[in-house]
Amino acid sequence: QTLVVGPHRLKVDLYEPDGGRRSARPAVLMVHGGGWAAGDRSELSALAHLVAQQGVVALSMDYRLSSEGAHWPAQAEDVAAILRWMRGHAGDLGIDGQRIALLGGSAGGHLAAWAARDPDPRKRPNRLIVLWGPWDLEQMPSGGPDWVRPSVDALLNGRSAREASPLHHLAEGMPPTLIVHGVEDEIVPIDQSRRACTALRRKGNVCTLVELPGQGHAPEDPKQVMRAFTAVQESLEAL
């Protein structure tokens, strides 16, 4: 089921567990990658189906893209808007508004992490899952693919990379966080996730880092894909 939400007409796909709509189910909002410039909500459909089979309501969202003229913080505003909408319509969706996880992959992981550090607890998710996402836009590699730096520049459009980096805005009271990252990632170096997890813990937050040996930006080895999914599943079970 595809829903259209808010003044920007953002599309959100809803994946529900079998057994009919019941109230107070846990939910996860999924945010796709694509360098803030490409991709759409369908990229996470396979994961959303798997999550729904585990009894969690999954919603996968589109957001405004830099390639369409939307620059920072438009993308973050879209994620925050959908999260607020989910809480405001929890009864209609059959979800528990206090059991919402936010999951993002790659650029979507950056957006999810940004939402999780919002000082207003009503705007934060109850759990954060970041899959190979950047935490520090100042430290994106120059030695990786030649599109990485331009994609960051297109997102920021002259704004400060530091000001848009979750790593530099972490706070106490953030939700329990799972980070999954390939050790050989050349697009977003795993050092970003290691630094983020350390910094979160220093602020008194709970952070679990799952490192996938031999994997680049998103795992391809079936064993490591299963490790990643199992970690996500366990995190959602704790909602």
Contacts in CASP RR format, 6 or more apart in sequence:
PFRMAT RR
TARGET T0000
AUTHOR 0000-0000-0000
METHOD contacts of the structure
MODEL  1
QTLVVGPHRLKVDLYEPDGGRRSARPAVLMVHGGGWAAGDRSELSALAHL
VAQQGVVALSMDYRLSSEGAHWPAQAEDVAAILRWMRGHAGDLGIDGQRI
ALLGGSAGGHLAAWAARDPDPRKRPNRLIVLWGPWDLEQMPSGGPDWVRP
SVDALLNGRSAREASPLHHLAEGMPPTLIVHGVEDEIVPIDQSRRACTAL
RRKGNVCTLVELPGQGHAPEDPKQVMRAFTAVQESLEAL
1 13 0 8 1.000
1 14 0 8 1.000
1 16 0 8 1.000
2 11 0 8 1.000
2 12 0 8 1.000
2 13 0 8 1.000
2 14 0 8 1.000
3 11 0 8 1.000
3 12 0 8 1.000
3 13 0 8 1.000
3 14 0 8 1.000
4 10 0 8 1.000
4 11 0 8 1.000
4 12 0 8 1.000
5 11 0 8 1.000
5 12 0 8 1.000
5 81 0 8 1.000
5 82 0 8 1.000
5 85 0 8 1.000
6 81 0 8 1.000
6 85 0 8 1.000
8 64 0 8 1.000
8 78 0 8 1.000
8 81 0 8 1.000
10 61 0 8 1.000
10 62 0 8 1.000
10 63 0 8 1.000
10 64 0 8 1.000
10 78 0 8 1.000
10 81 0 8 1.000
10 82 0 8 1.000
11 40 0 8 1.000
11 41 0 8 1.000
11 61 0 8 1.000
11 62 0 8 1.000
12 41 0 8 1.000
12 59 0 8 1.000
12 60 0 8 1.000
12 61 0 8 1.000
12 62 0 8 1.000
12 82 0 8 1.000
13 41 0 8 1.000
13 42 0 8 1.000
13 45 0 8 1.000
13 48 0 8 1.000
13 59 0 8 1.000
13 60 0 8 1.000
13 61 0 8 1.000
14 57 0 8 1.000
14 58 0 8 1.000
14 59 0 8 1.000
14 93 0 8 1.000
15 45 0 8 1.000
15 48 0 8 1.000
15 49 0 8 1.000
15 51 0 8 1.000
15 52 0 8 1.000
15 57 0 8 1.000
15 58 0 8 1.000
15 59 0 8 1.000
15 60 0 8 1.000
16 52 0 8 1.000
16 57 0 8 1.000
17 25 0 8 1.000
17 52 0 8 1.000
17 53 0 8 1.000
17 54 0 8 1.000
17 55 0 8 1.000
17 56 0 8 1.000
17 57 0 8 1.000
18 53 0 8 1.000
21 94 0 8 1.000
22 94 0 8 1.000
23 91 0 8 1.000
23 94 0 8 1.000
23 96 0 8 1.000
24 94 0 8 1.000
24 95 0 8 1.000
24 96 0 8 1.000
24 99 0 8 1.000
25 55 0 8 1.000
25 56 0 8 1.000
25 57 0 8 1.000
25 94 0 8 1.000
25 95 0 8 1.000
25 96 0 8 1.000
25 99 0 8 1.000
26 55 0 8 1.000
26 56 0 8 1.000
26 57 0 8 1.000
26 95 0 8 1.000
26 96 0 8 1.000
26 99 0 8 1.000
26 100 0 8 1.000
26 101 0 8 1.000
26 236 0 8 1.000
26 239 0 8 1.000
27 56 0 8 1.000
27 57 0 8 1.000
27 58 0 8 1.000
27 59 0 8 1.000
27 86 0 8 1.000
27 93 0 8 1.000
27 95 0 8 1.000
27 96 0 8 1.000
27 97 0 8 1.000
27 99 0 8 1.000
27 100 0 8 1.000
27 101 0 8 1.000
28 51 0 8 1.000
28 56 0 8 1.000
28 57 0 8 1.000
28 58 0 8 1.000
28 59 0 8 1.000
28 100 0 8 1.000
28 101 0 8 1.000
28 102 0 8 1.000
28 103 0 8 1.000
28 129 0 8 1.000
28 236 0 8 1.000
29 59 0 8 1.000
29 60 0 8 1.000
29 61 0 8 1.000
29 79 0 8 1.000
29 82 0 8 1.000
29 83 0 8 1.000
29 86 0 8 1.000
29 100 0 8 1.000
29 101 0 8 1.000
29 102 0 8 1.000
29 103 0 8 1.000
29 125 0 8 1.000
30 41 0 8 1.000
30 44 0 8 1.000
30 47 0 8 1.000
30 48 0 8 1.000
30 58 0 8 1.000
30 59 0 8 1.000
30 60 0 8 1.000
30 61 0 8 1.000
30 103 0 8 1.000
30 104 0 8 1.000
31 61 0 8 1.000
31 63 0 8 1.000
31 79 0 8 1.000
31 102 0 8 1.000
31 103 0 8 1.000
31 104 0 8 1.000
31 105 0 8 1.000
31 108 0 8 1.000
31 109 0 8 1.000
31 111 0 8 1.000
31 112 0 8 1.000
32 39 0 8 1.000
32 40 0 8 1.000
32 41 0 8 1.000
32 43 0 8 1.000
32 44 0 8 1.000
32 60 0 8 1.000
32 61 0 8 1.000
32 62 0 8 1.000
32 104 0 8 1.000
32 105 0 8 1.000
32 107 0 8 1.000
32 108 0 8 1.000
33 39 0 8 1.000
33 43 0 8 1.000
33 104 0 8 1.000
33 105 0 8 1.000
33 106 0 8 1.000
33 107 0 8 1.000
33 108 0 8 1.000
33 109 0 8 1.000
34 106 0 8 1.000
34 107 0 8 1.000
34 108 0 8 1.000
34 151 0 8 1.000
35 66 0 8 1.000
35 106 0 8 1.000
35 107 0 8 1.000
35 151 0 8 1.000
35 155 0 8 1.000
36 65 0 8 1.000
36 66 0 8 1.000
36 75 0 8 1.000
36 107 0 8 1.000
36 110 0 8 1.000
36 151 0 8 1.000
36 154 0 8 1.000
36 155 0 8 1.000
37 65 0 8 1.000
37 66 0 8 1.000
37 67 0 8 1.000
37 151 0 8 1.000
37 154 0 8 1.000
37 155 0 8 1.000
38 65 0 8 1.000
38 67 0 8 1.000
39 65 0 8 1.000
40 62 0 8 1.000
41 60 0 8 1.000
41 61 0 8 1.000
41 62 0 8 1.000
42 60 0 8 1.000
43 60 0 8 1.000
44 60 0 8 1.000
44 103 0 8 1.000
44 105 0 8 1.000
45 60 0 8 1.000
47 58 0 8 1.000
47 103 0 8 1.000
47 229 0 8 1.000
47 232 0 8 1.000
48 58 0 8 1.000
48 59 0 8 1.000
48 60 0 8 1.000
49 58 0 8 1.000
50 229 0 8 1.000
51 58 0 8 1.000
51 232 0 8 1.000
51 233 0 8 1.000
51 236 0 8 1.000
52 58 0 8 1.000
54 233 0 8 1.000
54 236 0 8 1.000
54 237 0 8 1.000
56 101 0 8 1.000
56 236 0 8 1.000
56 239 0 8 1.000
57 93 0 8 1.000
57 94 0 8 1.000
57 95 0 8 1.000
59 82 0 8 1.000
59 86 0 8 1.000
61 78 0 8 1.000
61 79 0 8 1.000
61 82 0 8 1.000
63 74 0 8 1.000
63 75 0 8 1.000
63 78 0 8 1.000
63 79 0 8 1.000
63 111 0 8 1.000
64 70 0 8 1.000
64 74 0 8 1.000
64 75 0 8 1.000
64 78 0 8 1.000
65 75 0 8 1.000
66 75 0 8 1.000
66 151 0 8 1.000
66 154 0 8 1.000
66 155 0 8 1.000
66 157 0 8 1.000
67 154 0 8 1.000
71 154 0 8 1.000
71 155 0 8 1.000
71 156 0 8 1.000
71 157 0 8 1.000
71 159 0 8 1.000
72 155 0 8 1.000
72 156 0 8 1.000
72 157 0 8 1.000
72 159 0 8 1.000
72 164 0 8 1.000
73 164 0 8 1.000
75 111 0 8 1.000
75 155 0 8 1.000
76 111 0 8 1.000
76 114 0 8 1.000
76 115 0 8 1.000
79 102 0 8 1.000
79 111 0 8 1.000
79 112 0 8 1.000
79 114 0 8 1.000
79 115 0 8 1.000
80 115 0 8 1.000
80 118 0 8 1.000
80 123 0 8 1.000
83 100 0 8 1.000
83 102 0 8 1.000
83 115 0 8 1.000
83 123 0 8 1.000
83 125 0 8 1.000
84 122 0 8 1.000
84 123 0 8 1.000
86 93 0 8 1.000
86 95 0 8 1.000
86 97 0 8 1.000
86 100 0 8 1.000
87 97 0 8 1.000
87 100 0 8 1.000
87 122 0 8 1.000
88 97 0 8 1.000
90 96 0 8 1.000
90 97 0 8 1.000
98 126 0 8 1.000
99 126 0 8 1.000
99 239 0 8 1.000
100 125 0 8 1.000
100 126 0 8 1.000
100 127 0 8 1.000
100 239 0 8 1.000
101 125 0 8 1.000
101 126 0 8 1.000
101 127 0 8 1.000
101 128 0 8 1.000
101 129 0 8 1.000
101 235 0 8 1.000
101 236 0 8 1.000
101 239 0 8 1.000
102 112 0 8 1.000
102 115 0 8 1.000
102 116 0 8 1.000
102 125 0 8 1.000
102 127 0 8 1.000
102 128 0 8 1.000
102 129 0 8 1.000
103 109 0 8 1.000
103 112 0 8 1.000
103 128 0 8 1.000
103 129 0 8 1.000
103 130 0 8 1.000
103 131 0 8 1.000
103 232 0 8 1.000
104 111 0 8 1.000
104 112 0 8 1.000
104 129 0 8 1.000
104 130 0 8 1.000
104 131 0 8 1.000
104 133 0 8 1.000
105 112 0 8 1.000
105 130 0 8 1.000
105 131 0 8 1.000
105 132 0 8 1.000
105 133 0 8 1.000
106 131 0 8 1.000
106 132 0 8 1.000
106 133 0 8 1.000
106 134 0 8 1.000
106 187 0 8 1.000
106 188 0 8 1.000
106 217 0 8 1.000
106 218 0 8 1.000
107 133 0 8 1.000
107 134 0 8 1.000
107 151 0 8 1.000
108 133 0 8 1.000
109 130 0 8 1.000
109 131 0 8 1.000
109 132 0 8 1.000
109 133 0 8 1.000
109 134 0 8 1.000
110 133 0 8 1.000
110 134 0 8 1.000
110 135 0 8 1.000
110 137 0 8 1.000
110 166 0 8 1.000
112 125 0 8 1.000
112 128 0 8 1.000
112 129 0 8 1.000
112 130 0 8 1.000
113 128 0 8 1.000
113 130 0 8 1.000
113 133 0 8 1.000
113 135 0 8 1.000
113 166 0 8 1.000
113 196 0 8 1.000
114 164 0 8 1.000
114 166 0 8 1.000
114 169 0 8 1.000
115 123 0 8 1.000
115 124 0 8 1.000
115 125 0 8 1.000
116 124 0 8 1.000
116 125 0 8 1.000
116 128 0 8 1.000
116 166 0 8 1.000
116 174 0 8 1.000
116 175 0 8 1.000
116 177 0 8 1.000
117 124 0 8 1.000
117 166 0 8 1.000
117 169 0 8 1.000
117 170 0 8 1.000
117 171 0 8 1.000
117 174 0 8 1.000
118 124 0 8 1.000
119 171 0 8 1.000
124 174 0 8 1.000
124 175 0 8 1.000
125 175 0 8 1.000
126 175 0 8 1.000
126 239 0 8 1.000
127 175 0 8 1.000
127 176 0 8 1.000
127 177 0 8 1.000
127 178 0 8 1.000
127 235 0 8 1.000
127 236 0 8 1.000
127 238 0 8 1.000
127 239 0 8 1.000
128 174 0 8 1.000
128 175 0 8 1.000
128 176 0 8 1.000
128 177 0 8 1.000
128 178 0 8 1.000
129 177 0 8 1.000
129 178 0 8 1.000
129 179 0 8 1.000
129 180 0 8 1.000
129 232 0 8 1.000
129 235 0 8 1.000
129 236 0 8 1.000
130 177 0 8 1.000
130 178 0 8 1.000
130 179 0 8 1.000
130 180 0 8 1.000
130 193 0 8 1.000
130 196 0 8 1.000
131 179 0 8 1.000
131 180 0 8 1.000
131 181 0 8 1.000
131 218 0 8 1.000
131 228 0 8 1.000
131 232 0 8 1.000
132 180 0 8 1.000
132 181 0 8 1.000
132 182 0 8 1.000
132 185 0 8 1.000
132 187 0 8 1.000
132 188 0 8 1.000
132 193 0 8 1.000
132 216 0 8 1.000
132 217 0 8 1.000
132 218 0 8 1.000
133 181 0 8 1.000
133 188 0 8 1.000
133 192 0 8 1.000
133 193 0 8 1.000
134 140 0 8 1.000
134 165 0 8 1.000
134 188 0 8 1.000
134 192 0 8 1.000
135 165 0 8 1.000
135 166 0 8 1.000
135 167 0 8 1.000
135 192 0 8 1.000
135 193 0 8 1.000
135 195 0 8 1.000
135 196 0 8 1.000
136 165 0 8 1.000
136 166 0 8 1.000
136 167 0 8 1.000
136 168 0 8 1.000
136 192 0 8 1.000
136 195 0 8 1.000
136 196 0 8 1.000
137 152 0 8 1.000
137 155 0 8 1.000
137 156 0 8 1.000
137 161 0 8 1.000
137 162 0 8 1.000
137 164 0 8 1.000
137 165 0 8 1.000
138 161 0 8 1.000
138 162 0 8 1.000
138 165 0 8 1.000
139 189 0 8 1.000
139 191 0 8 1.000
139 192 0 8 1.000
140 148 0 8 1.000
140 149 0 8 1.000
140 152 0 8 1.000
140 188 0 8 1.000
141 148 0 8 1.000
141 186 0 8 1.000
141 187 0 8 1.000
141 189 0 8 1.000
142 149 0 8 1.000
143 186 0 8 1.000
144 186 0 8 1.000
144 187 0 8 1.000
145 186 0 8 1.000
145 187 0 8 1.000
148 187 0 8 1.000
152 161 0 8 1.000
155 164 0 8 1.000
156 164 0 8 1.000
162 168 0 8 1.000
166 196 0 8 1.000
167 192 0 8 1.000
167 195 0 8 1.000
167 196 0 8 1.000
167 199 0 8 1.000
170 196 0 8 1.000
170 199 0 8 1.000
170 200 0 8 1.000
170 203 0 8 1.000
170 205 0 8 1.000
171 203 0 8 1.000
172 203 0 8 1.000
172 204 0 8 1.000
172 205 0 8 1.000
173 203 0 8 1.000
173 204 0 8 1.000
173 205 0 8 1.000
174 200 0 8 1.000
174 203 0 8 1.000
174 205 0 8 1.000
175 205 0 8 1.000
176 205 0 8 1.000
176 206 0 8 1.000
176 207 0 8 1.000
176 208 0 8 1.000
176 235 0 8 1.000
176 238 0 8 1.000
177 197 0 8 1.000
177 200 0 8 1.000
177 205 0 8 1.000
177 206 0 8 1.000
177 207 0 8 1.000
177 208 0 8 1.000
178 207 0 8 1.000
178 208 0 8 1.000
178 210 0 8 1.000
178 231 0 8 1.000
178 232 0 8 1.000
178 235 0 8 1.000
179 193 0 8 1.000
179 196 0 8 1.000
179 197 0 8 1.000
179 207 0 8 1.000
179 208 0 8 1.000
179 209 0 8 1.000
179 210 0 8 1.000
180 209 0 8 1.000
180 210 0 8 1.000
180 212 0 8 1.000
180 228 0 8 1.000
180 231 0 8 1.000
180 232 0 8 1.000
181 188 0 8 1.000
181 190 0 8 1.000
181 192 0 8 1.000
181 193 0 8 1.000
181 209 0 8 1.000
181 210 0 8 1.000
181 211 0 8 1.000
181 212 0 8 1.000
182 190 0 8 1.000
182 211 0 8 1.000
182 212 0 8 1.000
182 213 0 8 1.000
182 214 0 8 1.000
182 215 0 8 1.000
182 216 0 8 1.000
182 217 0 8 1.000
182 219 0 8 1.000
182 224 0 8 1.000
183 190 0 8 1.000
183 211 0 8 1.000
183 212 0 8 1.000
183 213 0 8 1.000
183 214 0 8 1.000
183 215 0 8 1.000
183 216 0 8 1.000
184 214 0 8 1.000
184 215 0 8 1.000
184 216 0 8 1.000
185 215 0 8 1.000
185 216 0 8 1.000
185 217 0 8 1.000
186 216 0 8 1.000
186 217 0 8 1.000
187 216 0 8 1.000
187 217 0 8 1.000
188 217 0 8 1.000
190 211 0 8 1.000
193 209 0 8 1.000
194 209 0 8 1.000
196 207 0 8 1.000
197 207 0 8 1.000
197 208 0 8 1.000
197 209 0 8 1.000
200 206 0 8 1.000
200 207 0 8 1.000
201 207 0 8 1.000
208 231 0 8 1.000
208 235 0 8 1.000
210 227 0 8 1.000
210 228 0 8 1.000
210 231 0 8 1.000
212 219 0 8 1.000
212 221 0 8 1.000
212 224 0 8 1.000
212 227 0 8 1.000
212 228 0 8 1.000
213 224 0 8 1.000
214 221 0 8 1.000
214 224 0 8 1.000
215 221 0 8 1.000
215 224 0 8 1.000
219 225 0 8 1.000
219 227 0 8 1.000
219 228 0 8 1.000
END
